[in-house]
Amino acid sequence: MELEQEILNVQKKYRDYILEVAQKPNYPQKIENLDALLTKYYEYCSKHNLDLFDISLQNVLESLYILDSEPILMEMEEEKIGSAIEHLQEVLEHNKEQIKDGITEEEAQTILQYVVLNTRKNFMNRMQVDLRTHNLKGCCKLAQELSMNLLEALGLSITVNDDTIFTGRTTPTHYFGTVAIPIKENDILFMQHYLVDITYRQFFTLNRCHHGLTKVKNAIPPEAGYFVCQTQQGQMMASQILKNGYIKLNKEYAKIYGLGFALRFIYNQPEMIEQYFTEDSNQYLNRMFKQQNSLHLNVEKLTKLGYTMELPTKEKSL
């Protein structure tokens, strides 16, 4: 009986110390230190068949992230946005029969930045969330509706996606989208595809992305962010999406992004992992482009629900 109590006391010391470190102001190596502590804690609990579930510990770790992920919320000049949108509309009108013209890459970035900022502001204003710490779990479908509806209203070609194209499962666990924008730079005309994911942050919480989760049998698998961050290229890609809400899409990023979701379900199946890793990167890109789900709402319905869906024009900014 004394031994059992001593085991529980050690578990409590682990837990209390983890909470103490987690609640300290940010400092270099804080996340790395917590990861090491959580790994030891999980191994200790597993060795002694102790319950890992602790709601207070999980709540604190849900607002800490394995990558710097605070979103960019900088205000934008309406005249700049309106000018970019006006140019896009002129280009799309010119491109009705075939692609003859494009906007600048800077204008494309301006439009995407506005769409992301507008979506984030809707979350802050309508849902009263603090985006400096909130992980936006369960908000991806709404973010998809808010962002992709605006991009579609601009006349751009979009895809409405979910992660079943990577996991092979029938039930989605995440929603995102892509958009194609005609770009003309130095007389070179091309279609630039962007991945738009404004709630990607939910897969990077320390609570669901520490090494301890891989050390314990029958533990809930880590989230996509854990697997993405195993490489420097993955960290670089994720950092851009987390802060900006979008990224230029290419086959390499498509595979890293897709594998993150797939590995959560197969990371204990070596033969499946090999199959997924050896698959051509283009396959991940093609799955995104071929999937076309439906948006359940439109700009008018979202506006009636109280969300801001107005697109700035050059005239309105004057």
C-alpha positions as CSV (number, residue, x, y, z in Angstrom):
1,M,0.0,0.0,0.0
2,E,2.9,2.4,0.9
3,L,4.5,1.5,-2.4
4,E,1.3,2.3,-4.4
5,Q,1.1,5.7,-2.6
6,E,4.7,6.5,-3.3
7,I,4.1,5.8,-7.0
8,L,1.1,8.1,-7.0
9,N,3.2,10.8,-5.2
10,V,5.9,10.6,-7.8
11,Q,3.3,10.9,-10.6
12,K,1.9,14.0,-8.9
13,K,5.3,15.6,-8.6
14,Y,5.9,15.0,-12.3
15,R,2.5,16.5,-13.1
16,D,2.9,19.5,-10.8
17,Y,6.4,20.3,-12.1
18,I,5.2,20.1,-15.8
19,L,2.4,22.5,-14.9
20,E,4.8,24.8,-13.2
21,V,7.1,24.9,-16.3
22,A,4.2,25.2,-18.7
23,Q,2.8,28.2,-16.9
24,K,6.1,30.1,-16.9
25,P,6.6,33.0,-19.4
26,N,8.1,31.8,-22.7
27,Y,11.9,31.3,-22.6
28,P,14.4,29.6,-25.0
29,Q,14.0,25.8,-24.9
30,K,10.7,25.9,-23.0
31,I,8.9,23.6,-25.4
32,E,11.9,21.2,-25.7
33,N,12.1,21.0,-21.9
34,L,8.4,20.3,-21.6
35,D,8.6,17.7,-24.3
36,A,11.4,15.9,-22.4
37,L,9.4,16.1,-19.1
38,L,6.2,14.8,-20.8
39,T,8.1,11.9,-22.3
40,K,9.4,10.9,-18.9
41,Y,6.0,11.4,-17.4
42,Y,4.3,9.2,-20.0
43,E,6.9,6.5,-19.6
44,Y,6.5,6.5,-15.8
45,C,2.7,6.3,-16.0
46,S,2.9,3.5,-18.6
47,K,5.4,1.5,-16.5
48,H,3.1,1.7,-13.4
49,N,-0.2,1.5,-15.3
50,L,-1.3,4.9,-14.2
51,D,-4.0,7.0,-15.8
52,L,-2.5,9.6,-18.2
53,F,-5.7,11.7,-18.4
54,D,-5.5,14.9,-16.5
55,I,-7.9,17.7,-17.7
56,S,-6.0,20.6,-16.0
57,L,-2.7,19.5,-17.5
58,Q,-4.2,19.0,-20.9
59,N,-5.9,22.4,-20.8
60,V,-2.6,24.2,-20.2
61,L,-0.8,22.2,-22.9
62,E,-3.5,23.0,-25.4
63,S,-2.4,26.6,-25.6
64,L,1.3,25.8,-26.1
65,Y,2.6,25.0,-29.5
66,I,5.6,23.0,-30.9
67,L,6.2,25.7,-33.4
68,D,5.9,29.5,-33.2
69,S,2.3,29.8,-34.5
70,E,0.9,33.1,-33.5
71,P,-1.1,34.3,-36.6
72,I,-0.3,37.6,-38.3
73,L,-3.1,40.0,-37.5
74,M,-1.6,43.2,-39.0
75,E,-4.1,45.7,-40.4
76,M,-4.0,46.2,-44.2
77,E,-4.4,49.3,-46.3
78,E,-7.9,49.1,-47.9
79,E,-6.7,51.0,-51.0
80,K,-4.0,48.4,-51.6
81,I,-6.6,45.6,-51.2
82,G,-9.1,47.3,-53.4
83,S,-6.5,48.0,-56.1
84,A,-5.4,44.3,-56.2
85,I,-9.1,43.1,-56.4
86,E,-9.8,45.6,-59.2
87,H,-6.8,44.4,-61.2
88,L,-7.8,40.8,-60.6
89,Q,-11.4,41.4,-61.9
90,E,-9.9,43.1,-65.0
91,V,-7.6,40.1,-65.6
92,L,-10.4,37.5,-65.1
93,E,-12.6,39.4,-67.6
94,H,-9.7,39.4,-70.1
95,N,-9.2,35.7,-69.4
96,K,-12.7,34.5,-70.2
97,E,-11.8,32.6,-73.3
98,Q,-8.2,31.7,-72.4
99,I,-5.6,32.8,-70.0
100,K,-4.0,35.9,-71.5
101,D,-3.1,38.0,-68.4
102,G,-2.3,37.8,-64.7
103,I,-1.9,39.9,-61.6
104,T,1.4,40.4,-59.8
105,E,2.5,38.0,-57.2
106,E,2.4,40.8,-54.7
107,E,-1.3,41.5,-55.6
108,A,-2.1,37.8,-55.2
109,Q,-0.5,37.8,-51.7
110,T,-2.4,41.0,-50.8
111,I,-5.7,39.3,-51.7
112,L,-4.9,36.1,-49.8
113,Q,-3.7,38.1,-46.8
114,Y,-7.0,40.0,-46.8
115,V,-9.1,36.8,-47.0
116,V,-7.2,35.2,-44.2
117,L,-7.3,38.4,-42.0
118,N,-11.0,38.7,-42.6
119,T,-11.6,35.1,-41.5
120,R,-9.5,35.6,-38.4
121,K,-11.3,38.8,-37.5
122,N,-14.6,36.9,-37.9
123,F,-13.4,34.4,-35.3
124,M,-12.3,37.1,-33.0
125,N,-15.4,39.2,-33.3
126,R,-18.2,36.6,-33.6
127,M,-16.7,33.8,-31.4
128,Q,-14.7,36.1,-29.0
129,V,-11.5,34.0,-29.3
130,D,-8.0,35.2,-28.5
131,L,-6.0,34.0,-31.5
132,R,-2.7,34.5,-29.7
133,T,-3.4,31.4,-27.7
134,H,-6.6,29.7,-29.1
135,N,-6.0,26.5,-31.0
136,L,-9.2,26.7,-33.1
137,K,-10.0,23.0,-32.7
138,G,-13.2,22.2,-34.4
139,C,-13.3,25.5,-36.4
140,C,-11.9,24.3,-39.7
141,K,-15.2,23.8,-41.5
142,L,-16.3,27.4,-40.7
143,A,-12.9,28.7,-41.7
144,Q,-13.2,26.9,-45.0
145,E,-16.6,28.4,-45.6
146,L,-15.5,31.9,-44.7
147,S,-12.3,31.9,-46.8
148,M,-13.2,29.8,-49.8
149,N,-16.5,31.6,-50.3
150,L,-14.7,35.0,-50.5
151,L,-12.2,33.6,-53.0
152,E,-14.9,32.0,-55.1
153,A,-16.9,35.3,-55.0
154,L,-13.8,36.9,-56.6
155,G,-14.2,34.6,-59.5
156,L,-11.2,32.5,-58.7
157,S,-11.0,28.7,-59.2
158,I,-11.0,26.9,-55.9
159,T,-11.1,23.3,-54.5
160,V,-13.0,22.5,-51.4
161,N,-11.0,19.7,-49.6
162,D,-10.9,17.5,-46.6
163,D,-8.2,15.1,-45.3
164,T,-9.9,11.9,-46.4
165,I,-7.9,12.1,-49.6
166,F,-4.8,11.4,-47.5
167,T,-6.0,9.1,-44.8
168,G,-8.2,6.8,-46.9
169,R,-10.9,7.1,-44.3
170,T,-14.6,8.0,-45.0
171,T,-14.9,10.5,-42.1
172,P,-13.0,13.8,-42.5
173,T,-11.1,15.2,-39.5
174,H,-10.0,18.4,-41.2
175,Y,-11.1,20.8,-43.9
176,F,-9.0,23.1,-46.1
177,G,-8.9,24.4,-49.7
178,T,-6.8,25.5,-52.6
179,V,-7.1,28.4,-55.0
180,A,-5.5,29.1,-58.4
181,I,-4.5,32.7,-59.3
182,P,-3.2,33.8,-62.7
183,I,0.1,35.5,-62.2
184,K,2.2,37.6,-64.7
185,E,5.7,38.5,-63.6
186,N,8.4,39.8,-66.1
187,D,6.1,38.9,-69.0
188,I,5.9,35.3,-67.8
189,L,2.3,34.1,-67.3
190,F,1.4,31.1,-65.1
191,M,-1.2,29.8,-62.7
192,Q,-0.1,29.8,-59.1
193,H,-1.8,27.4,-56.7
194,Y,-2.1,28.2,-53.0
195,L,-3.1,26.0,-50.1
196,V,-5.4,27.8,-47.7
197,D,-5.6,26.5,-44.2
198,I,-6.5,29.0,-41.5
199,T,-7.0,26.5,-38.6
200,Y,-3.9,24.3,-39.2
201,R,-2.7,25.4,-35.7
202,Q,-5.0,22.9,-34.0
203,F,-2.6,20.1,-35.0
204,F,0.4,21.6,-33.4
205,T,-0.5,21.8,-29.7
206,L,2.1,20.5,-27.3
207,N,-0.7,18.4,-25.7
208,R,-1.1,16.3,-28.8
209,C,2.4,16.6,-30.4
210,H,5.0,15.5,-27.8
211,H,7.3,12.5,-28.0
212,G,5.7,10.8,-25.0
213,L,2.7,9.9,-27.1
214,T,5.0,7.6,-29.2
215,K,6.5,5.9,-26.1
216,V,3.3,4.5,-24.6
217,K,1.4,1.5,-26.0
218,N,-2.3,2.2,-26.8
219,A,-1.8,6.0,-26.4
220,I,-3.8,8.3,-28.7
221,P,-1.5,8.9,-31.7
222,P,0.1,12.3,-32.1
223,E,-1.5,14.9,-34.4
224,A,-0.4,15.8,-37.9
225,G,1.9,18.6,-36.7
226,Y,4.1,16.1,-34.8
227,F,4.9,14.2,-38.0
228,V,5.3,17.4,-40.1
229,C,7.9,18.8,-37.7
230,Q,10.2,15.8,-38.0
231,T,12.0,17.5,-40.9
232,Q,13.3,21.0,-41.4
233,Q,11.4,21.4,-44.6
234,G,8.2,20.4,-42.8
235,Q,8.8,22.9,-40.1
236,M,9.4,25.6,-42.7
237,M,6.2,24.8,-44.5
238,A,4.2,24.6,-41.3
239,S,5.5,27.8,-40.0
240,Q,4.4,29.7,-43.1
241,I,0.9,28.2,-43.0
242,L,0.5,28.7,-39.2
243,K,1.4,32.4,-39.4
244,N,0.0,33.4,-42.8
245,G,-3.0,30.9,-43.2
246,Y,-1.8,30.0,-46.7
247,I,1.2,28.9,-48.7
248,K,2.4,28.5,-52.3
249,L,1.5,25.0,-53.2
250,N,3.9,22.6,-54.9
251,K,4.2,18.8,-55.0
252,E,6.7,18.7,-52.1
253,Y,4.6,20.7,-49.8
254,A,1.5,18.7,-50.8
255,K,3.2,15.5,-49.8
256,I,4.5,16.8,-46.5
257,Y,1.0,18.3,-45.7
258,G,-0.8,15.1,-46.7
259,L,1.6,12.7,-44.9
260,G,1.1,14.5,-41.7
261,F,-2.6,13.5,-41.6
262,A,-2.0,10.0,-43.0
263,L,0.7,9.1,-40.5
264,R,-1.6,9.8,-37.5
265,F,-3.5,6.7,-38.5
266,I,-0.7,4.4,-39.7
267,Y,2.4,5.3,-37.7
268,N,2.3,1.9,-36.0
269,Q,2.1,0.1,-39.4
270,P,5.6,0.0,-41.0
271,E,4.4,-1.5,-44.2
272,M,1.8,1.2,-44.7
273,I,4.3,3.9,-43.8
274,E,6.7,2.7,-46.5
275,Q,3.9,2.7,-49.1
276,Y,2.9,6.2,-48.2
277,F,6.4,7.6,-48.2
278,T,7.4,6.1,-51.5
279,E,4.3,7.4,-53.3
280,D,5.0,10.0,-55.9
281,S,4.6,13.6,-54.6
282,N,2.4,14.5,-57.6
283,Q,-0.2,12.1,-56.3
284,Y,-0.7,14.2,-53.2
285,L,-1.1,17.3,-55.3
286,N,-3.4,15.6,-57.8
287,R,-5.7,14.5,-55.0
288,M,-6.1,18.0,-53.8
289,F,-6.9,19.3,-57.3
290,K,-9.4,16.5,-58.1
291,Q,-11.4,16.6,-54.9
292,Q,-14.3,19.1,-55.1
293,N,-16.6,19.1,-52.1
294,S,-19.4,21.6,-51.8
295,L,-19.5,24.7,-49.7
296,H,-22.6,24.5,-47.5
297,L,-23.1,28.2,-47.3
298,N,-22.5,31.3,-49.5
299,V,-21.5,34.9,-49.0
300,E,-25.1,36.0,-48.6
301,K,-25.9,33.4,-45.9
302,L,-22.7,34.0,-44.0
303,T,-23.5,37.7,-44.0
304,K,-27.0,37.0,-42.6
305,L,-25.4,34.9,-39.9
306,G,-23.5,38.0,-38.8
307,Y,-20.1,37.4,-40.5
308,T,-18.3,40.1,-42.3
309,M,-17.9,39.1,-46.0
310,E,-17.5,42.4,-47.7
311,L,-14.7,42.8,-50.3
312,P,-13.0,46.2,-50.3
313,T,-13.0,48.0,-53.7
314,K,-10.8,50.8,-54.8
315,E,-13.9,53.2,-54.8
316,K,-14.8,52.3,-51.2
317,S,-11.3,53.0,-50.0
318,L,-11.2,56.5,-51.4
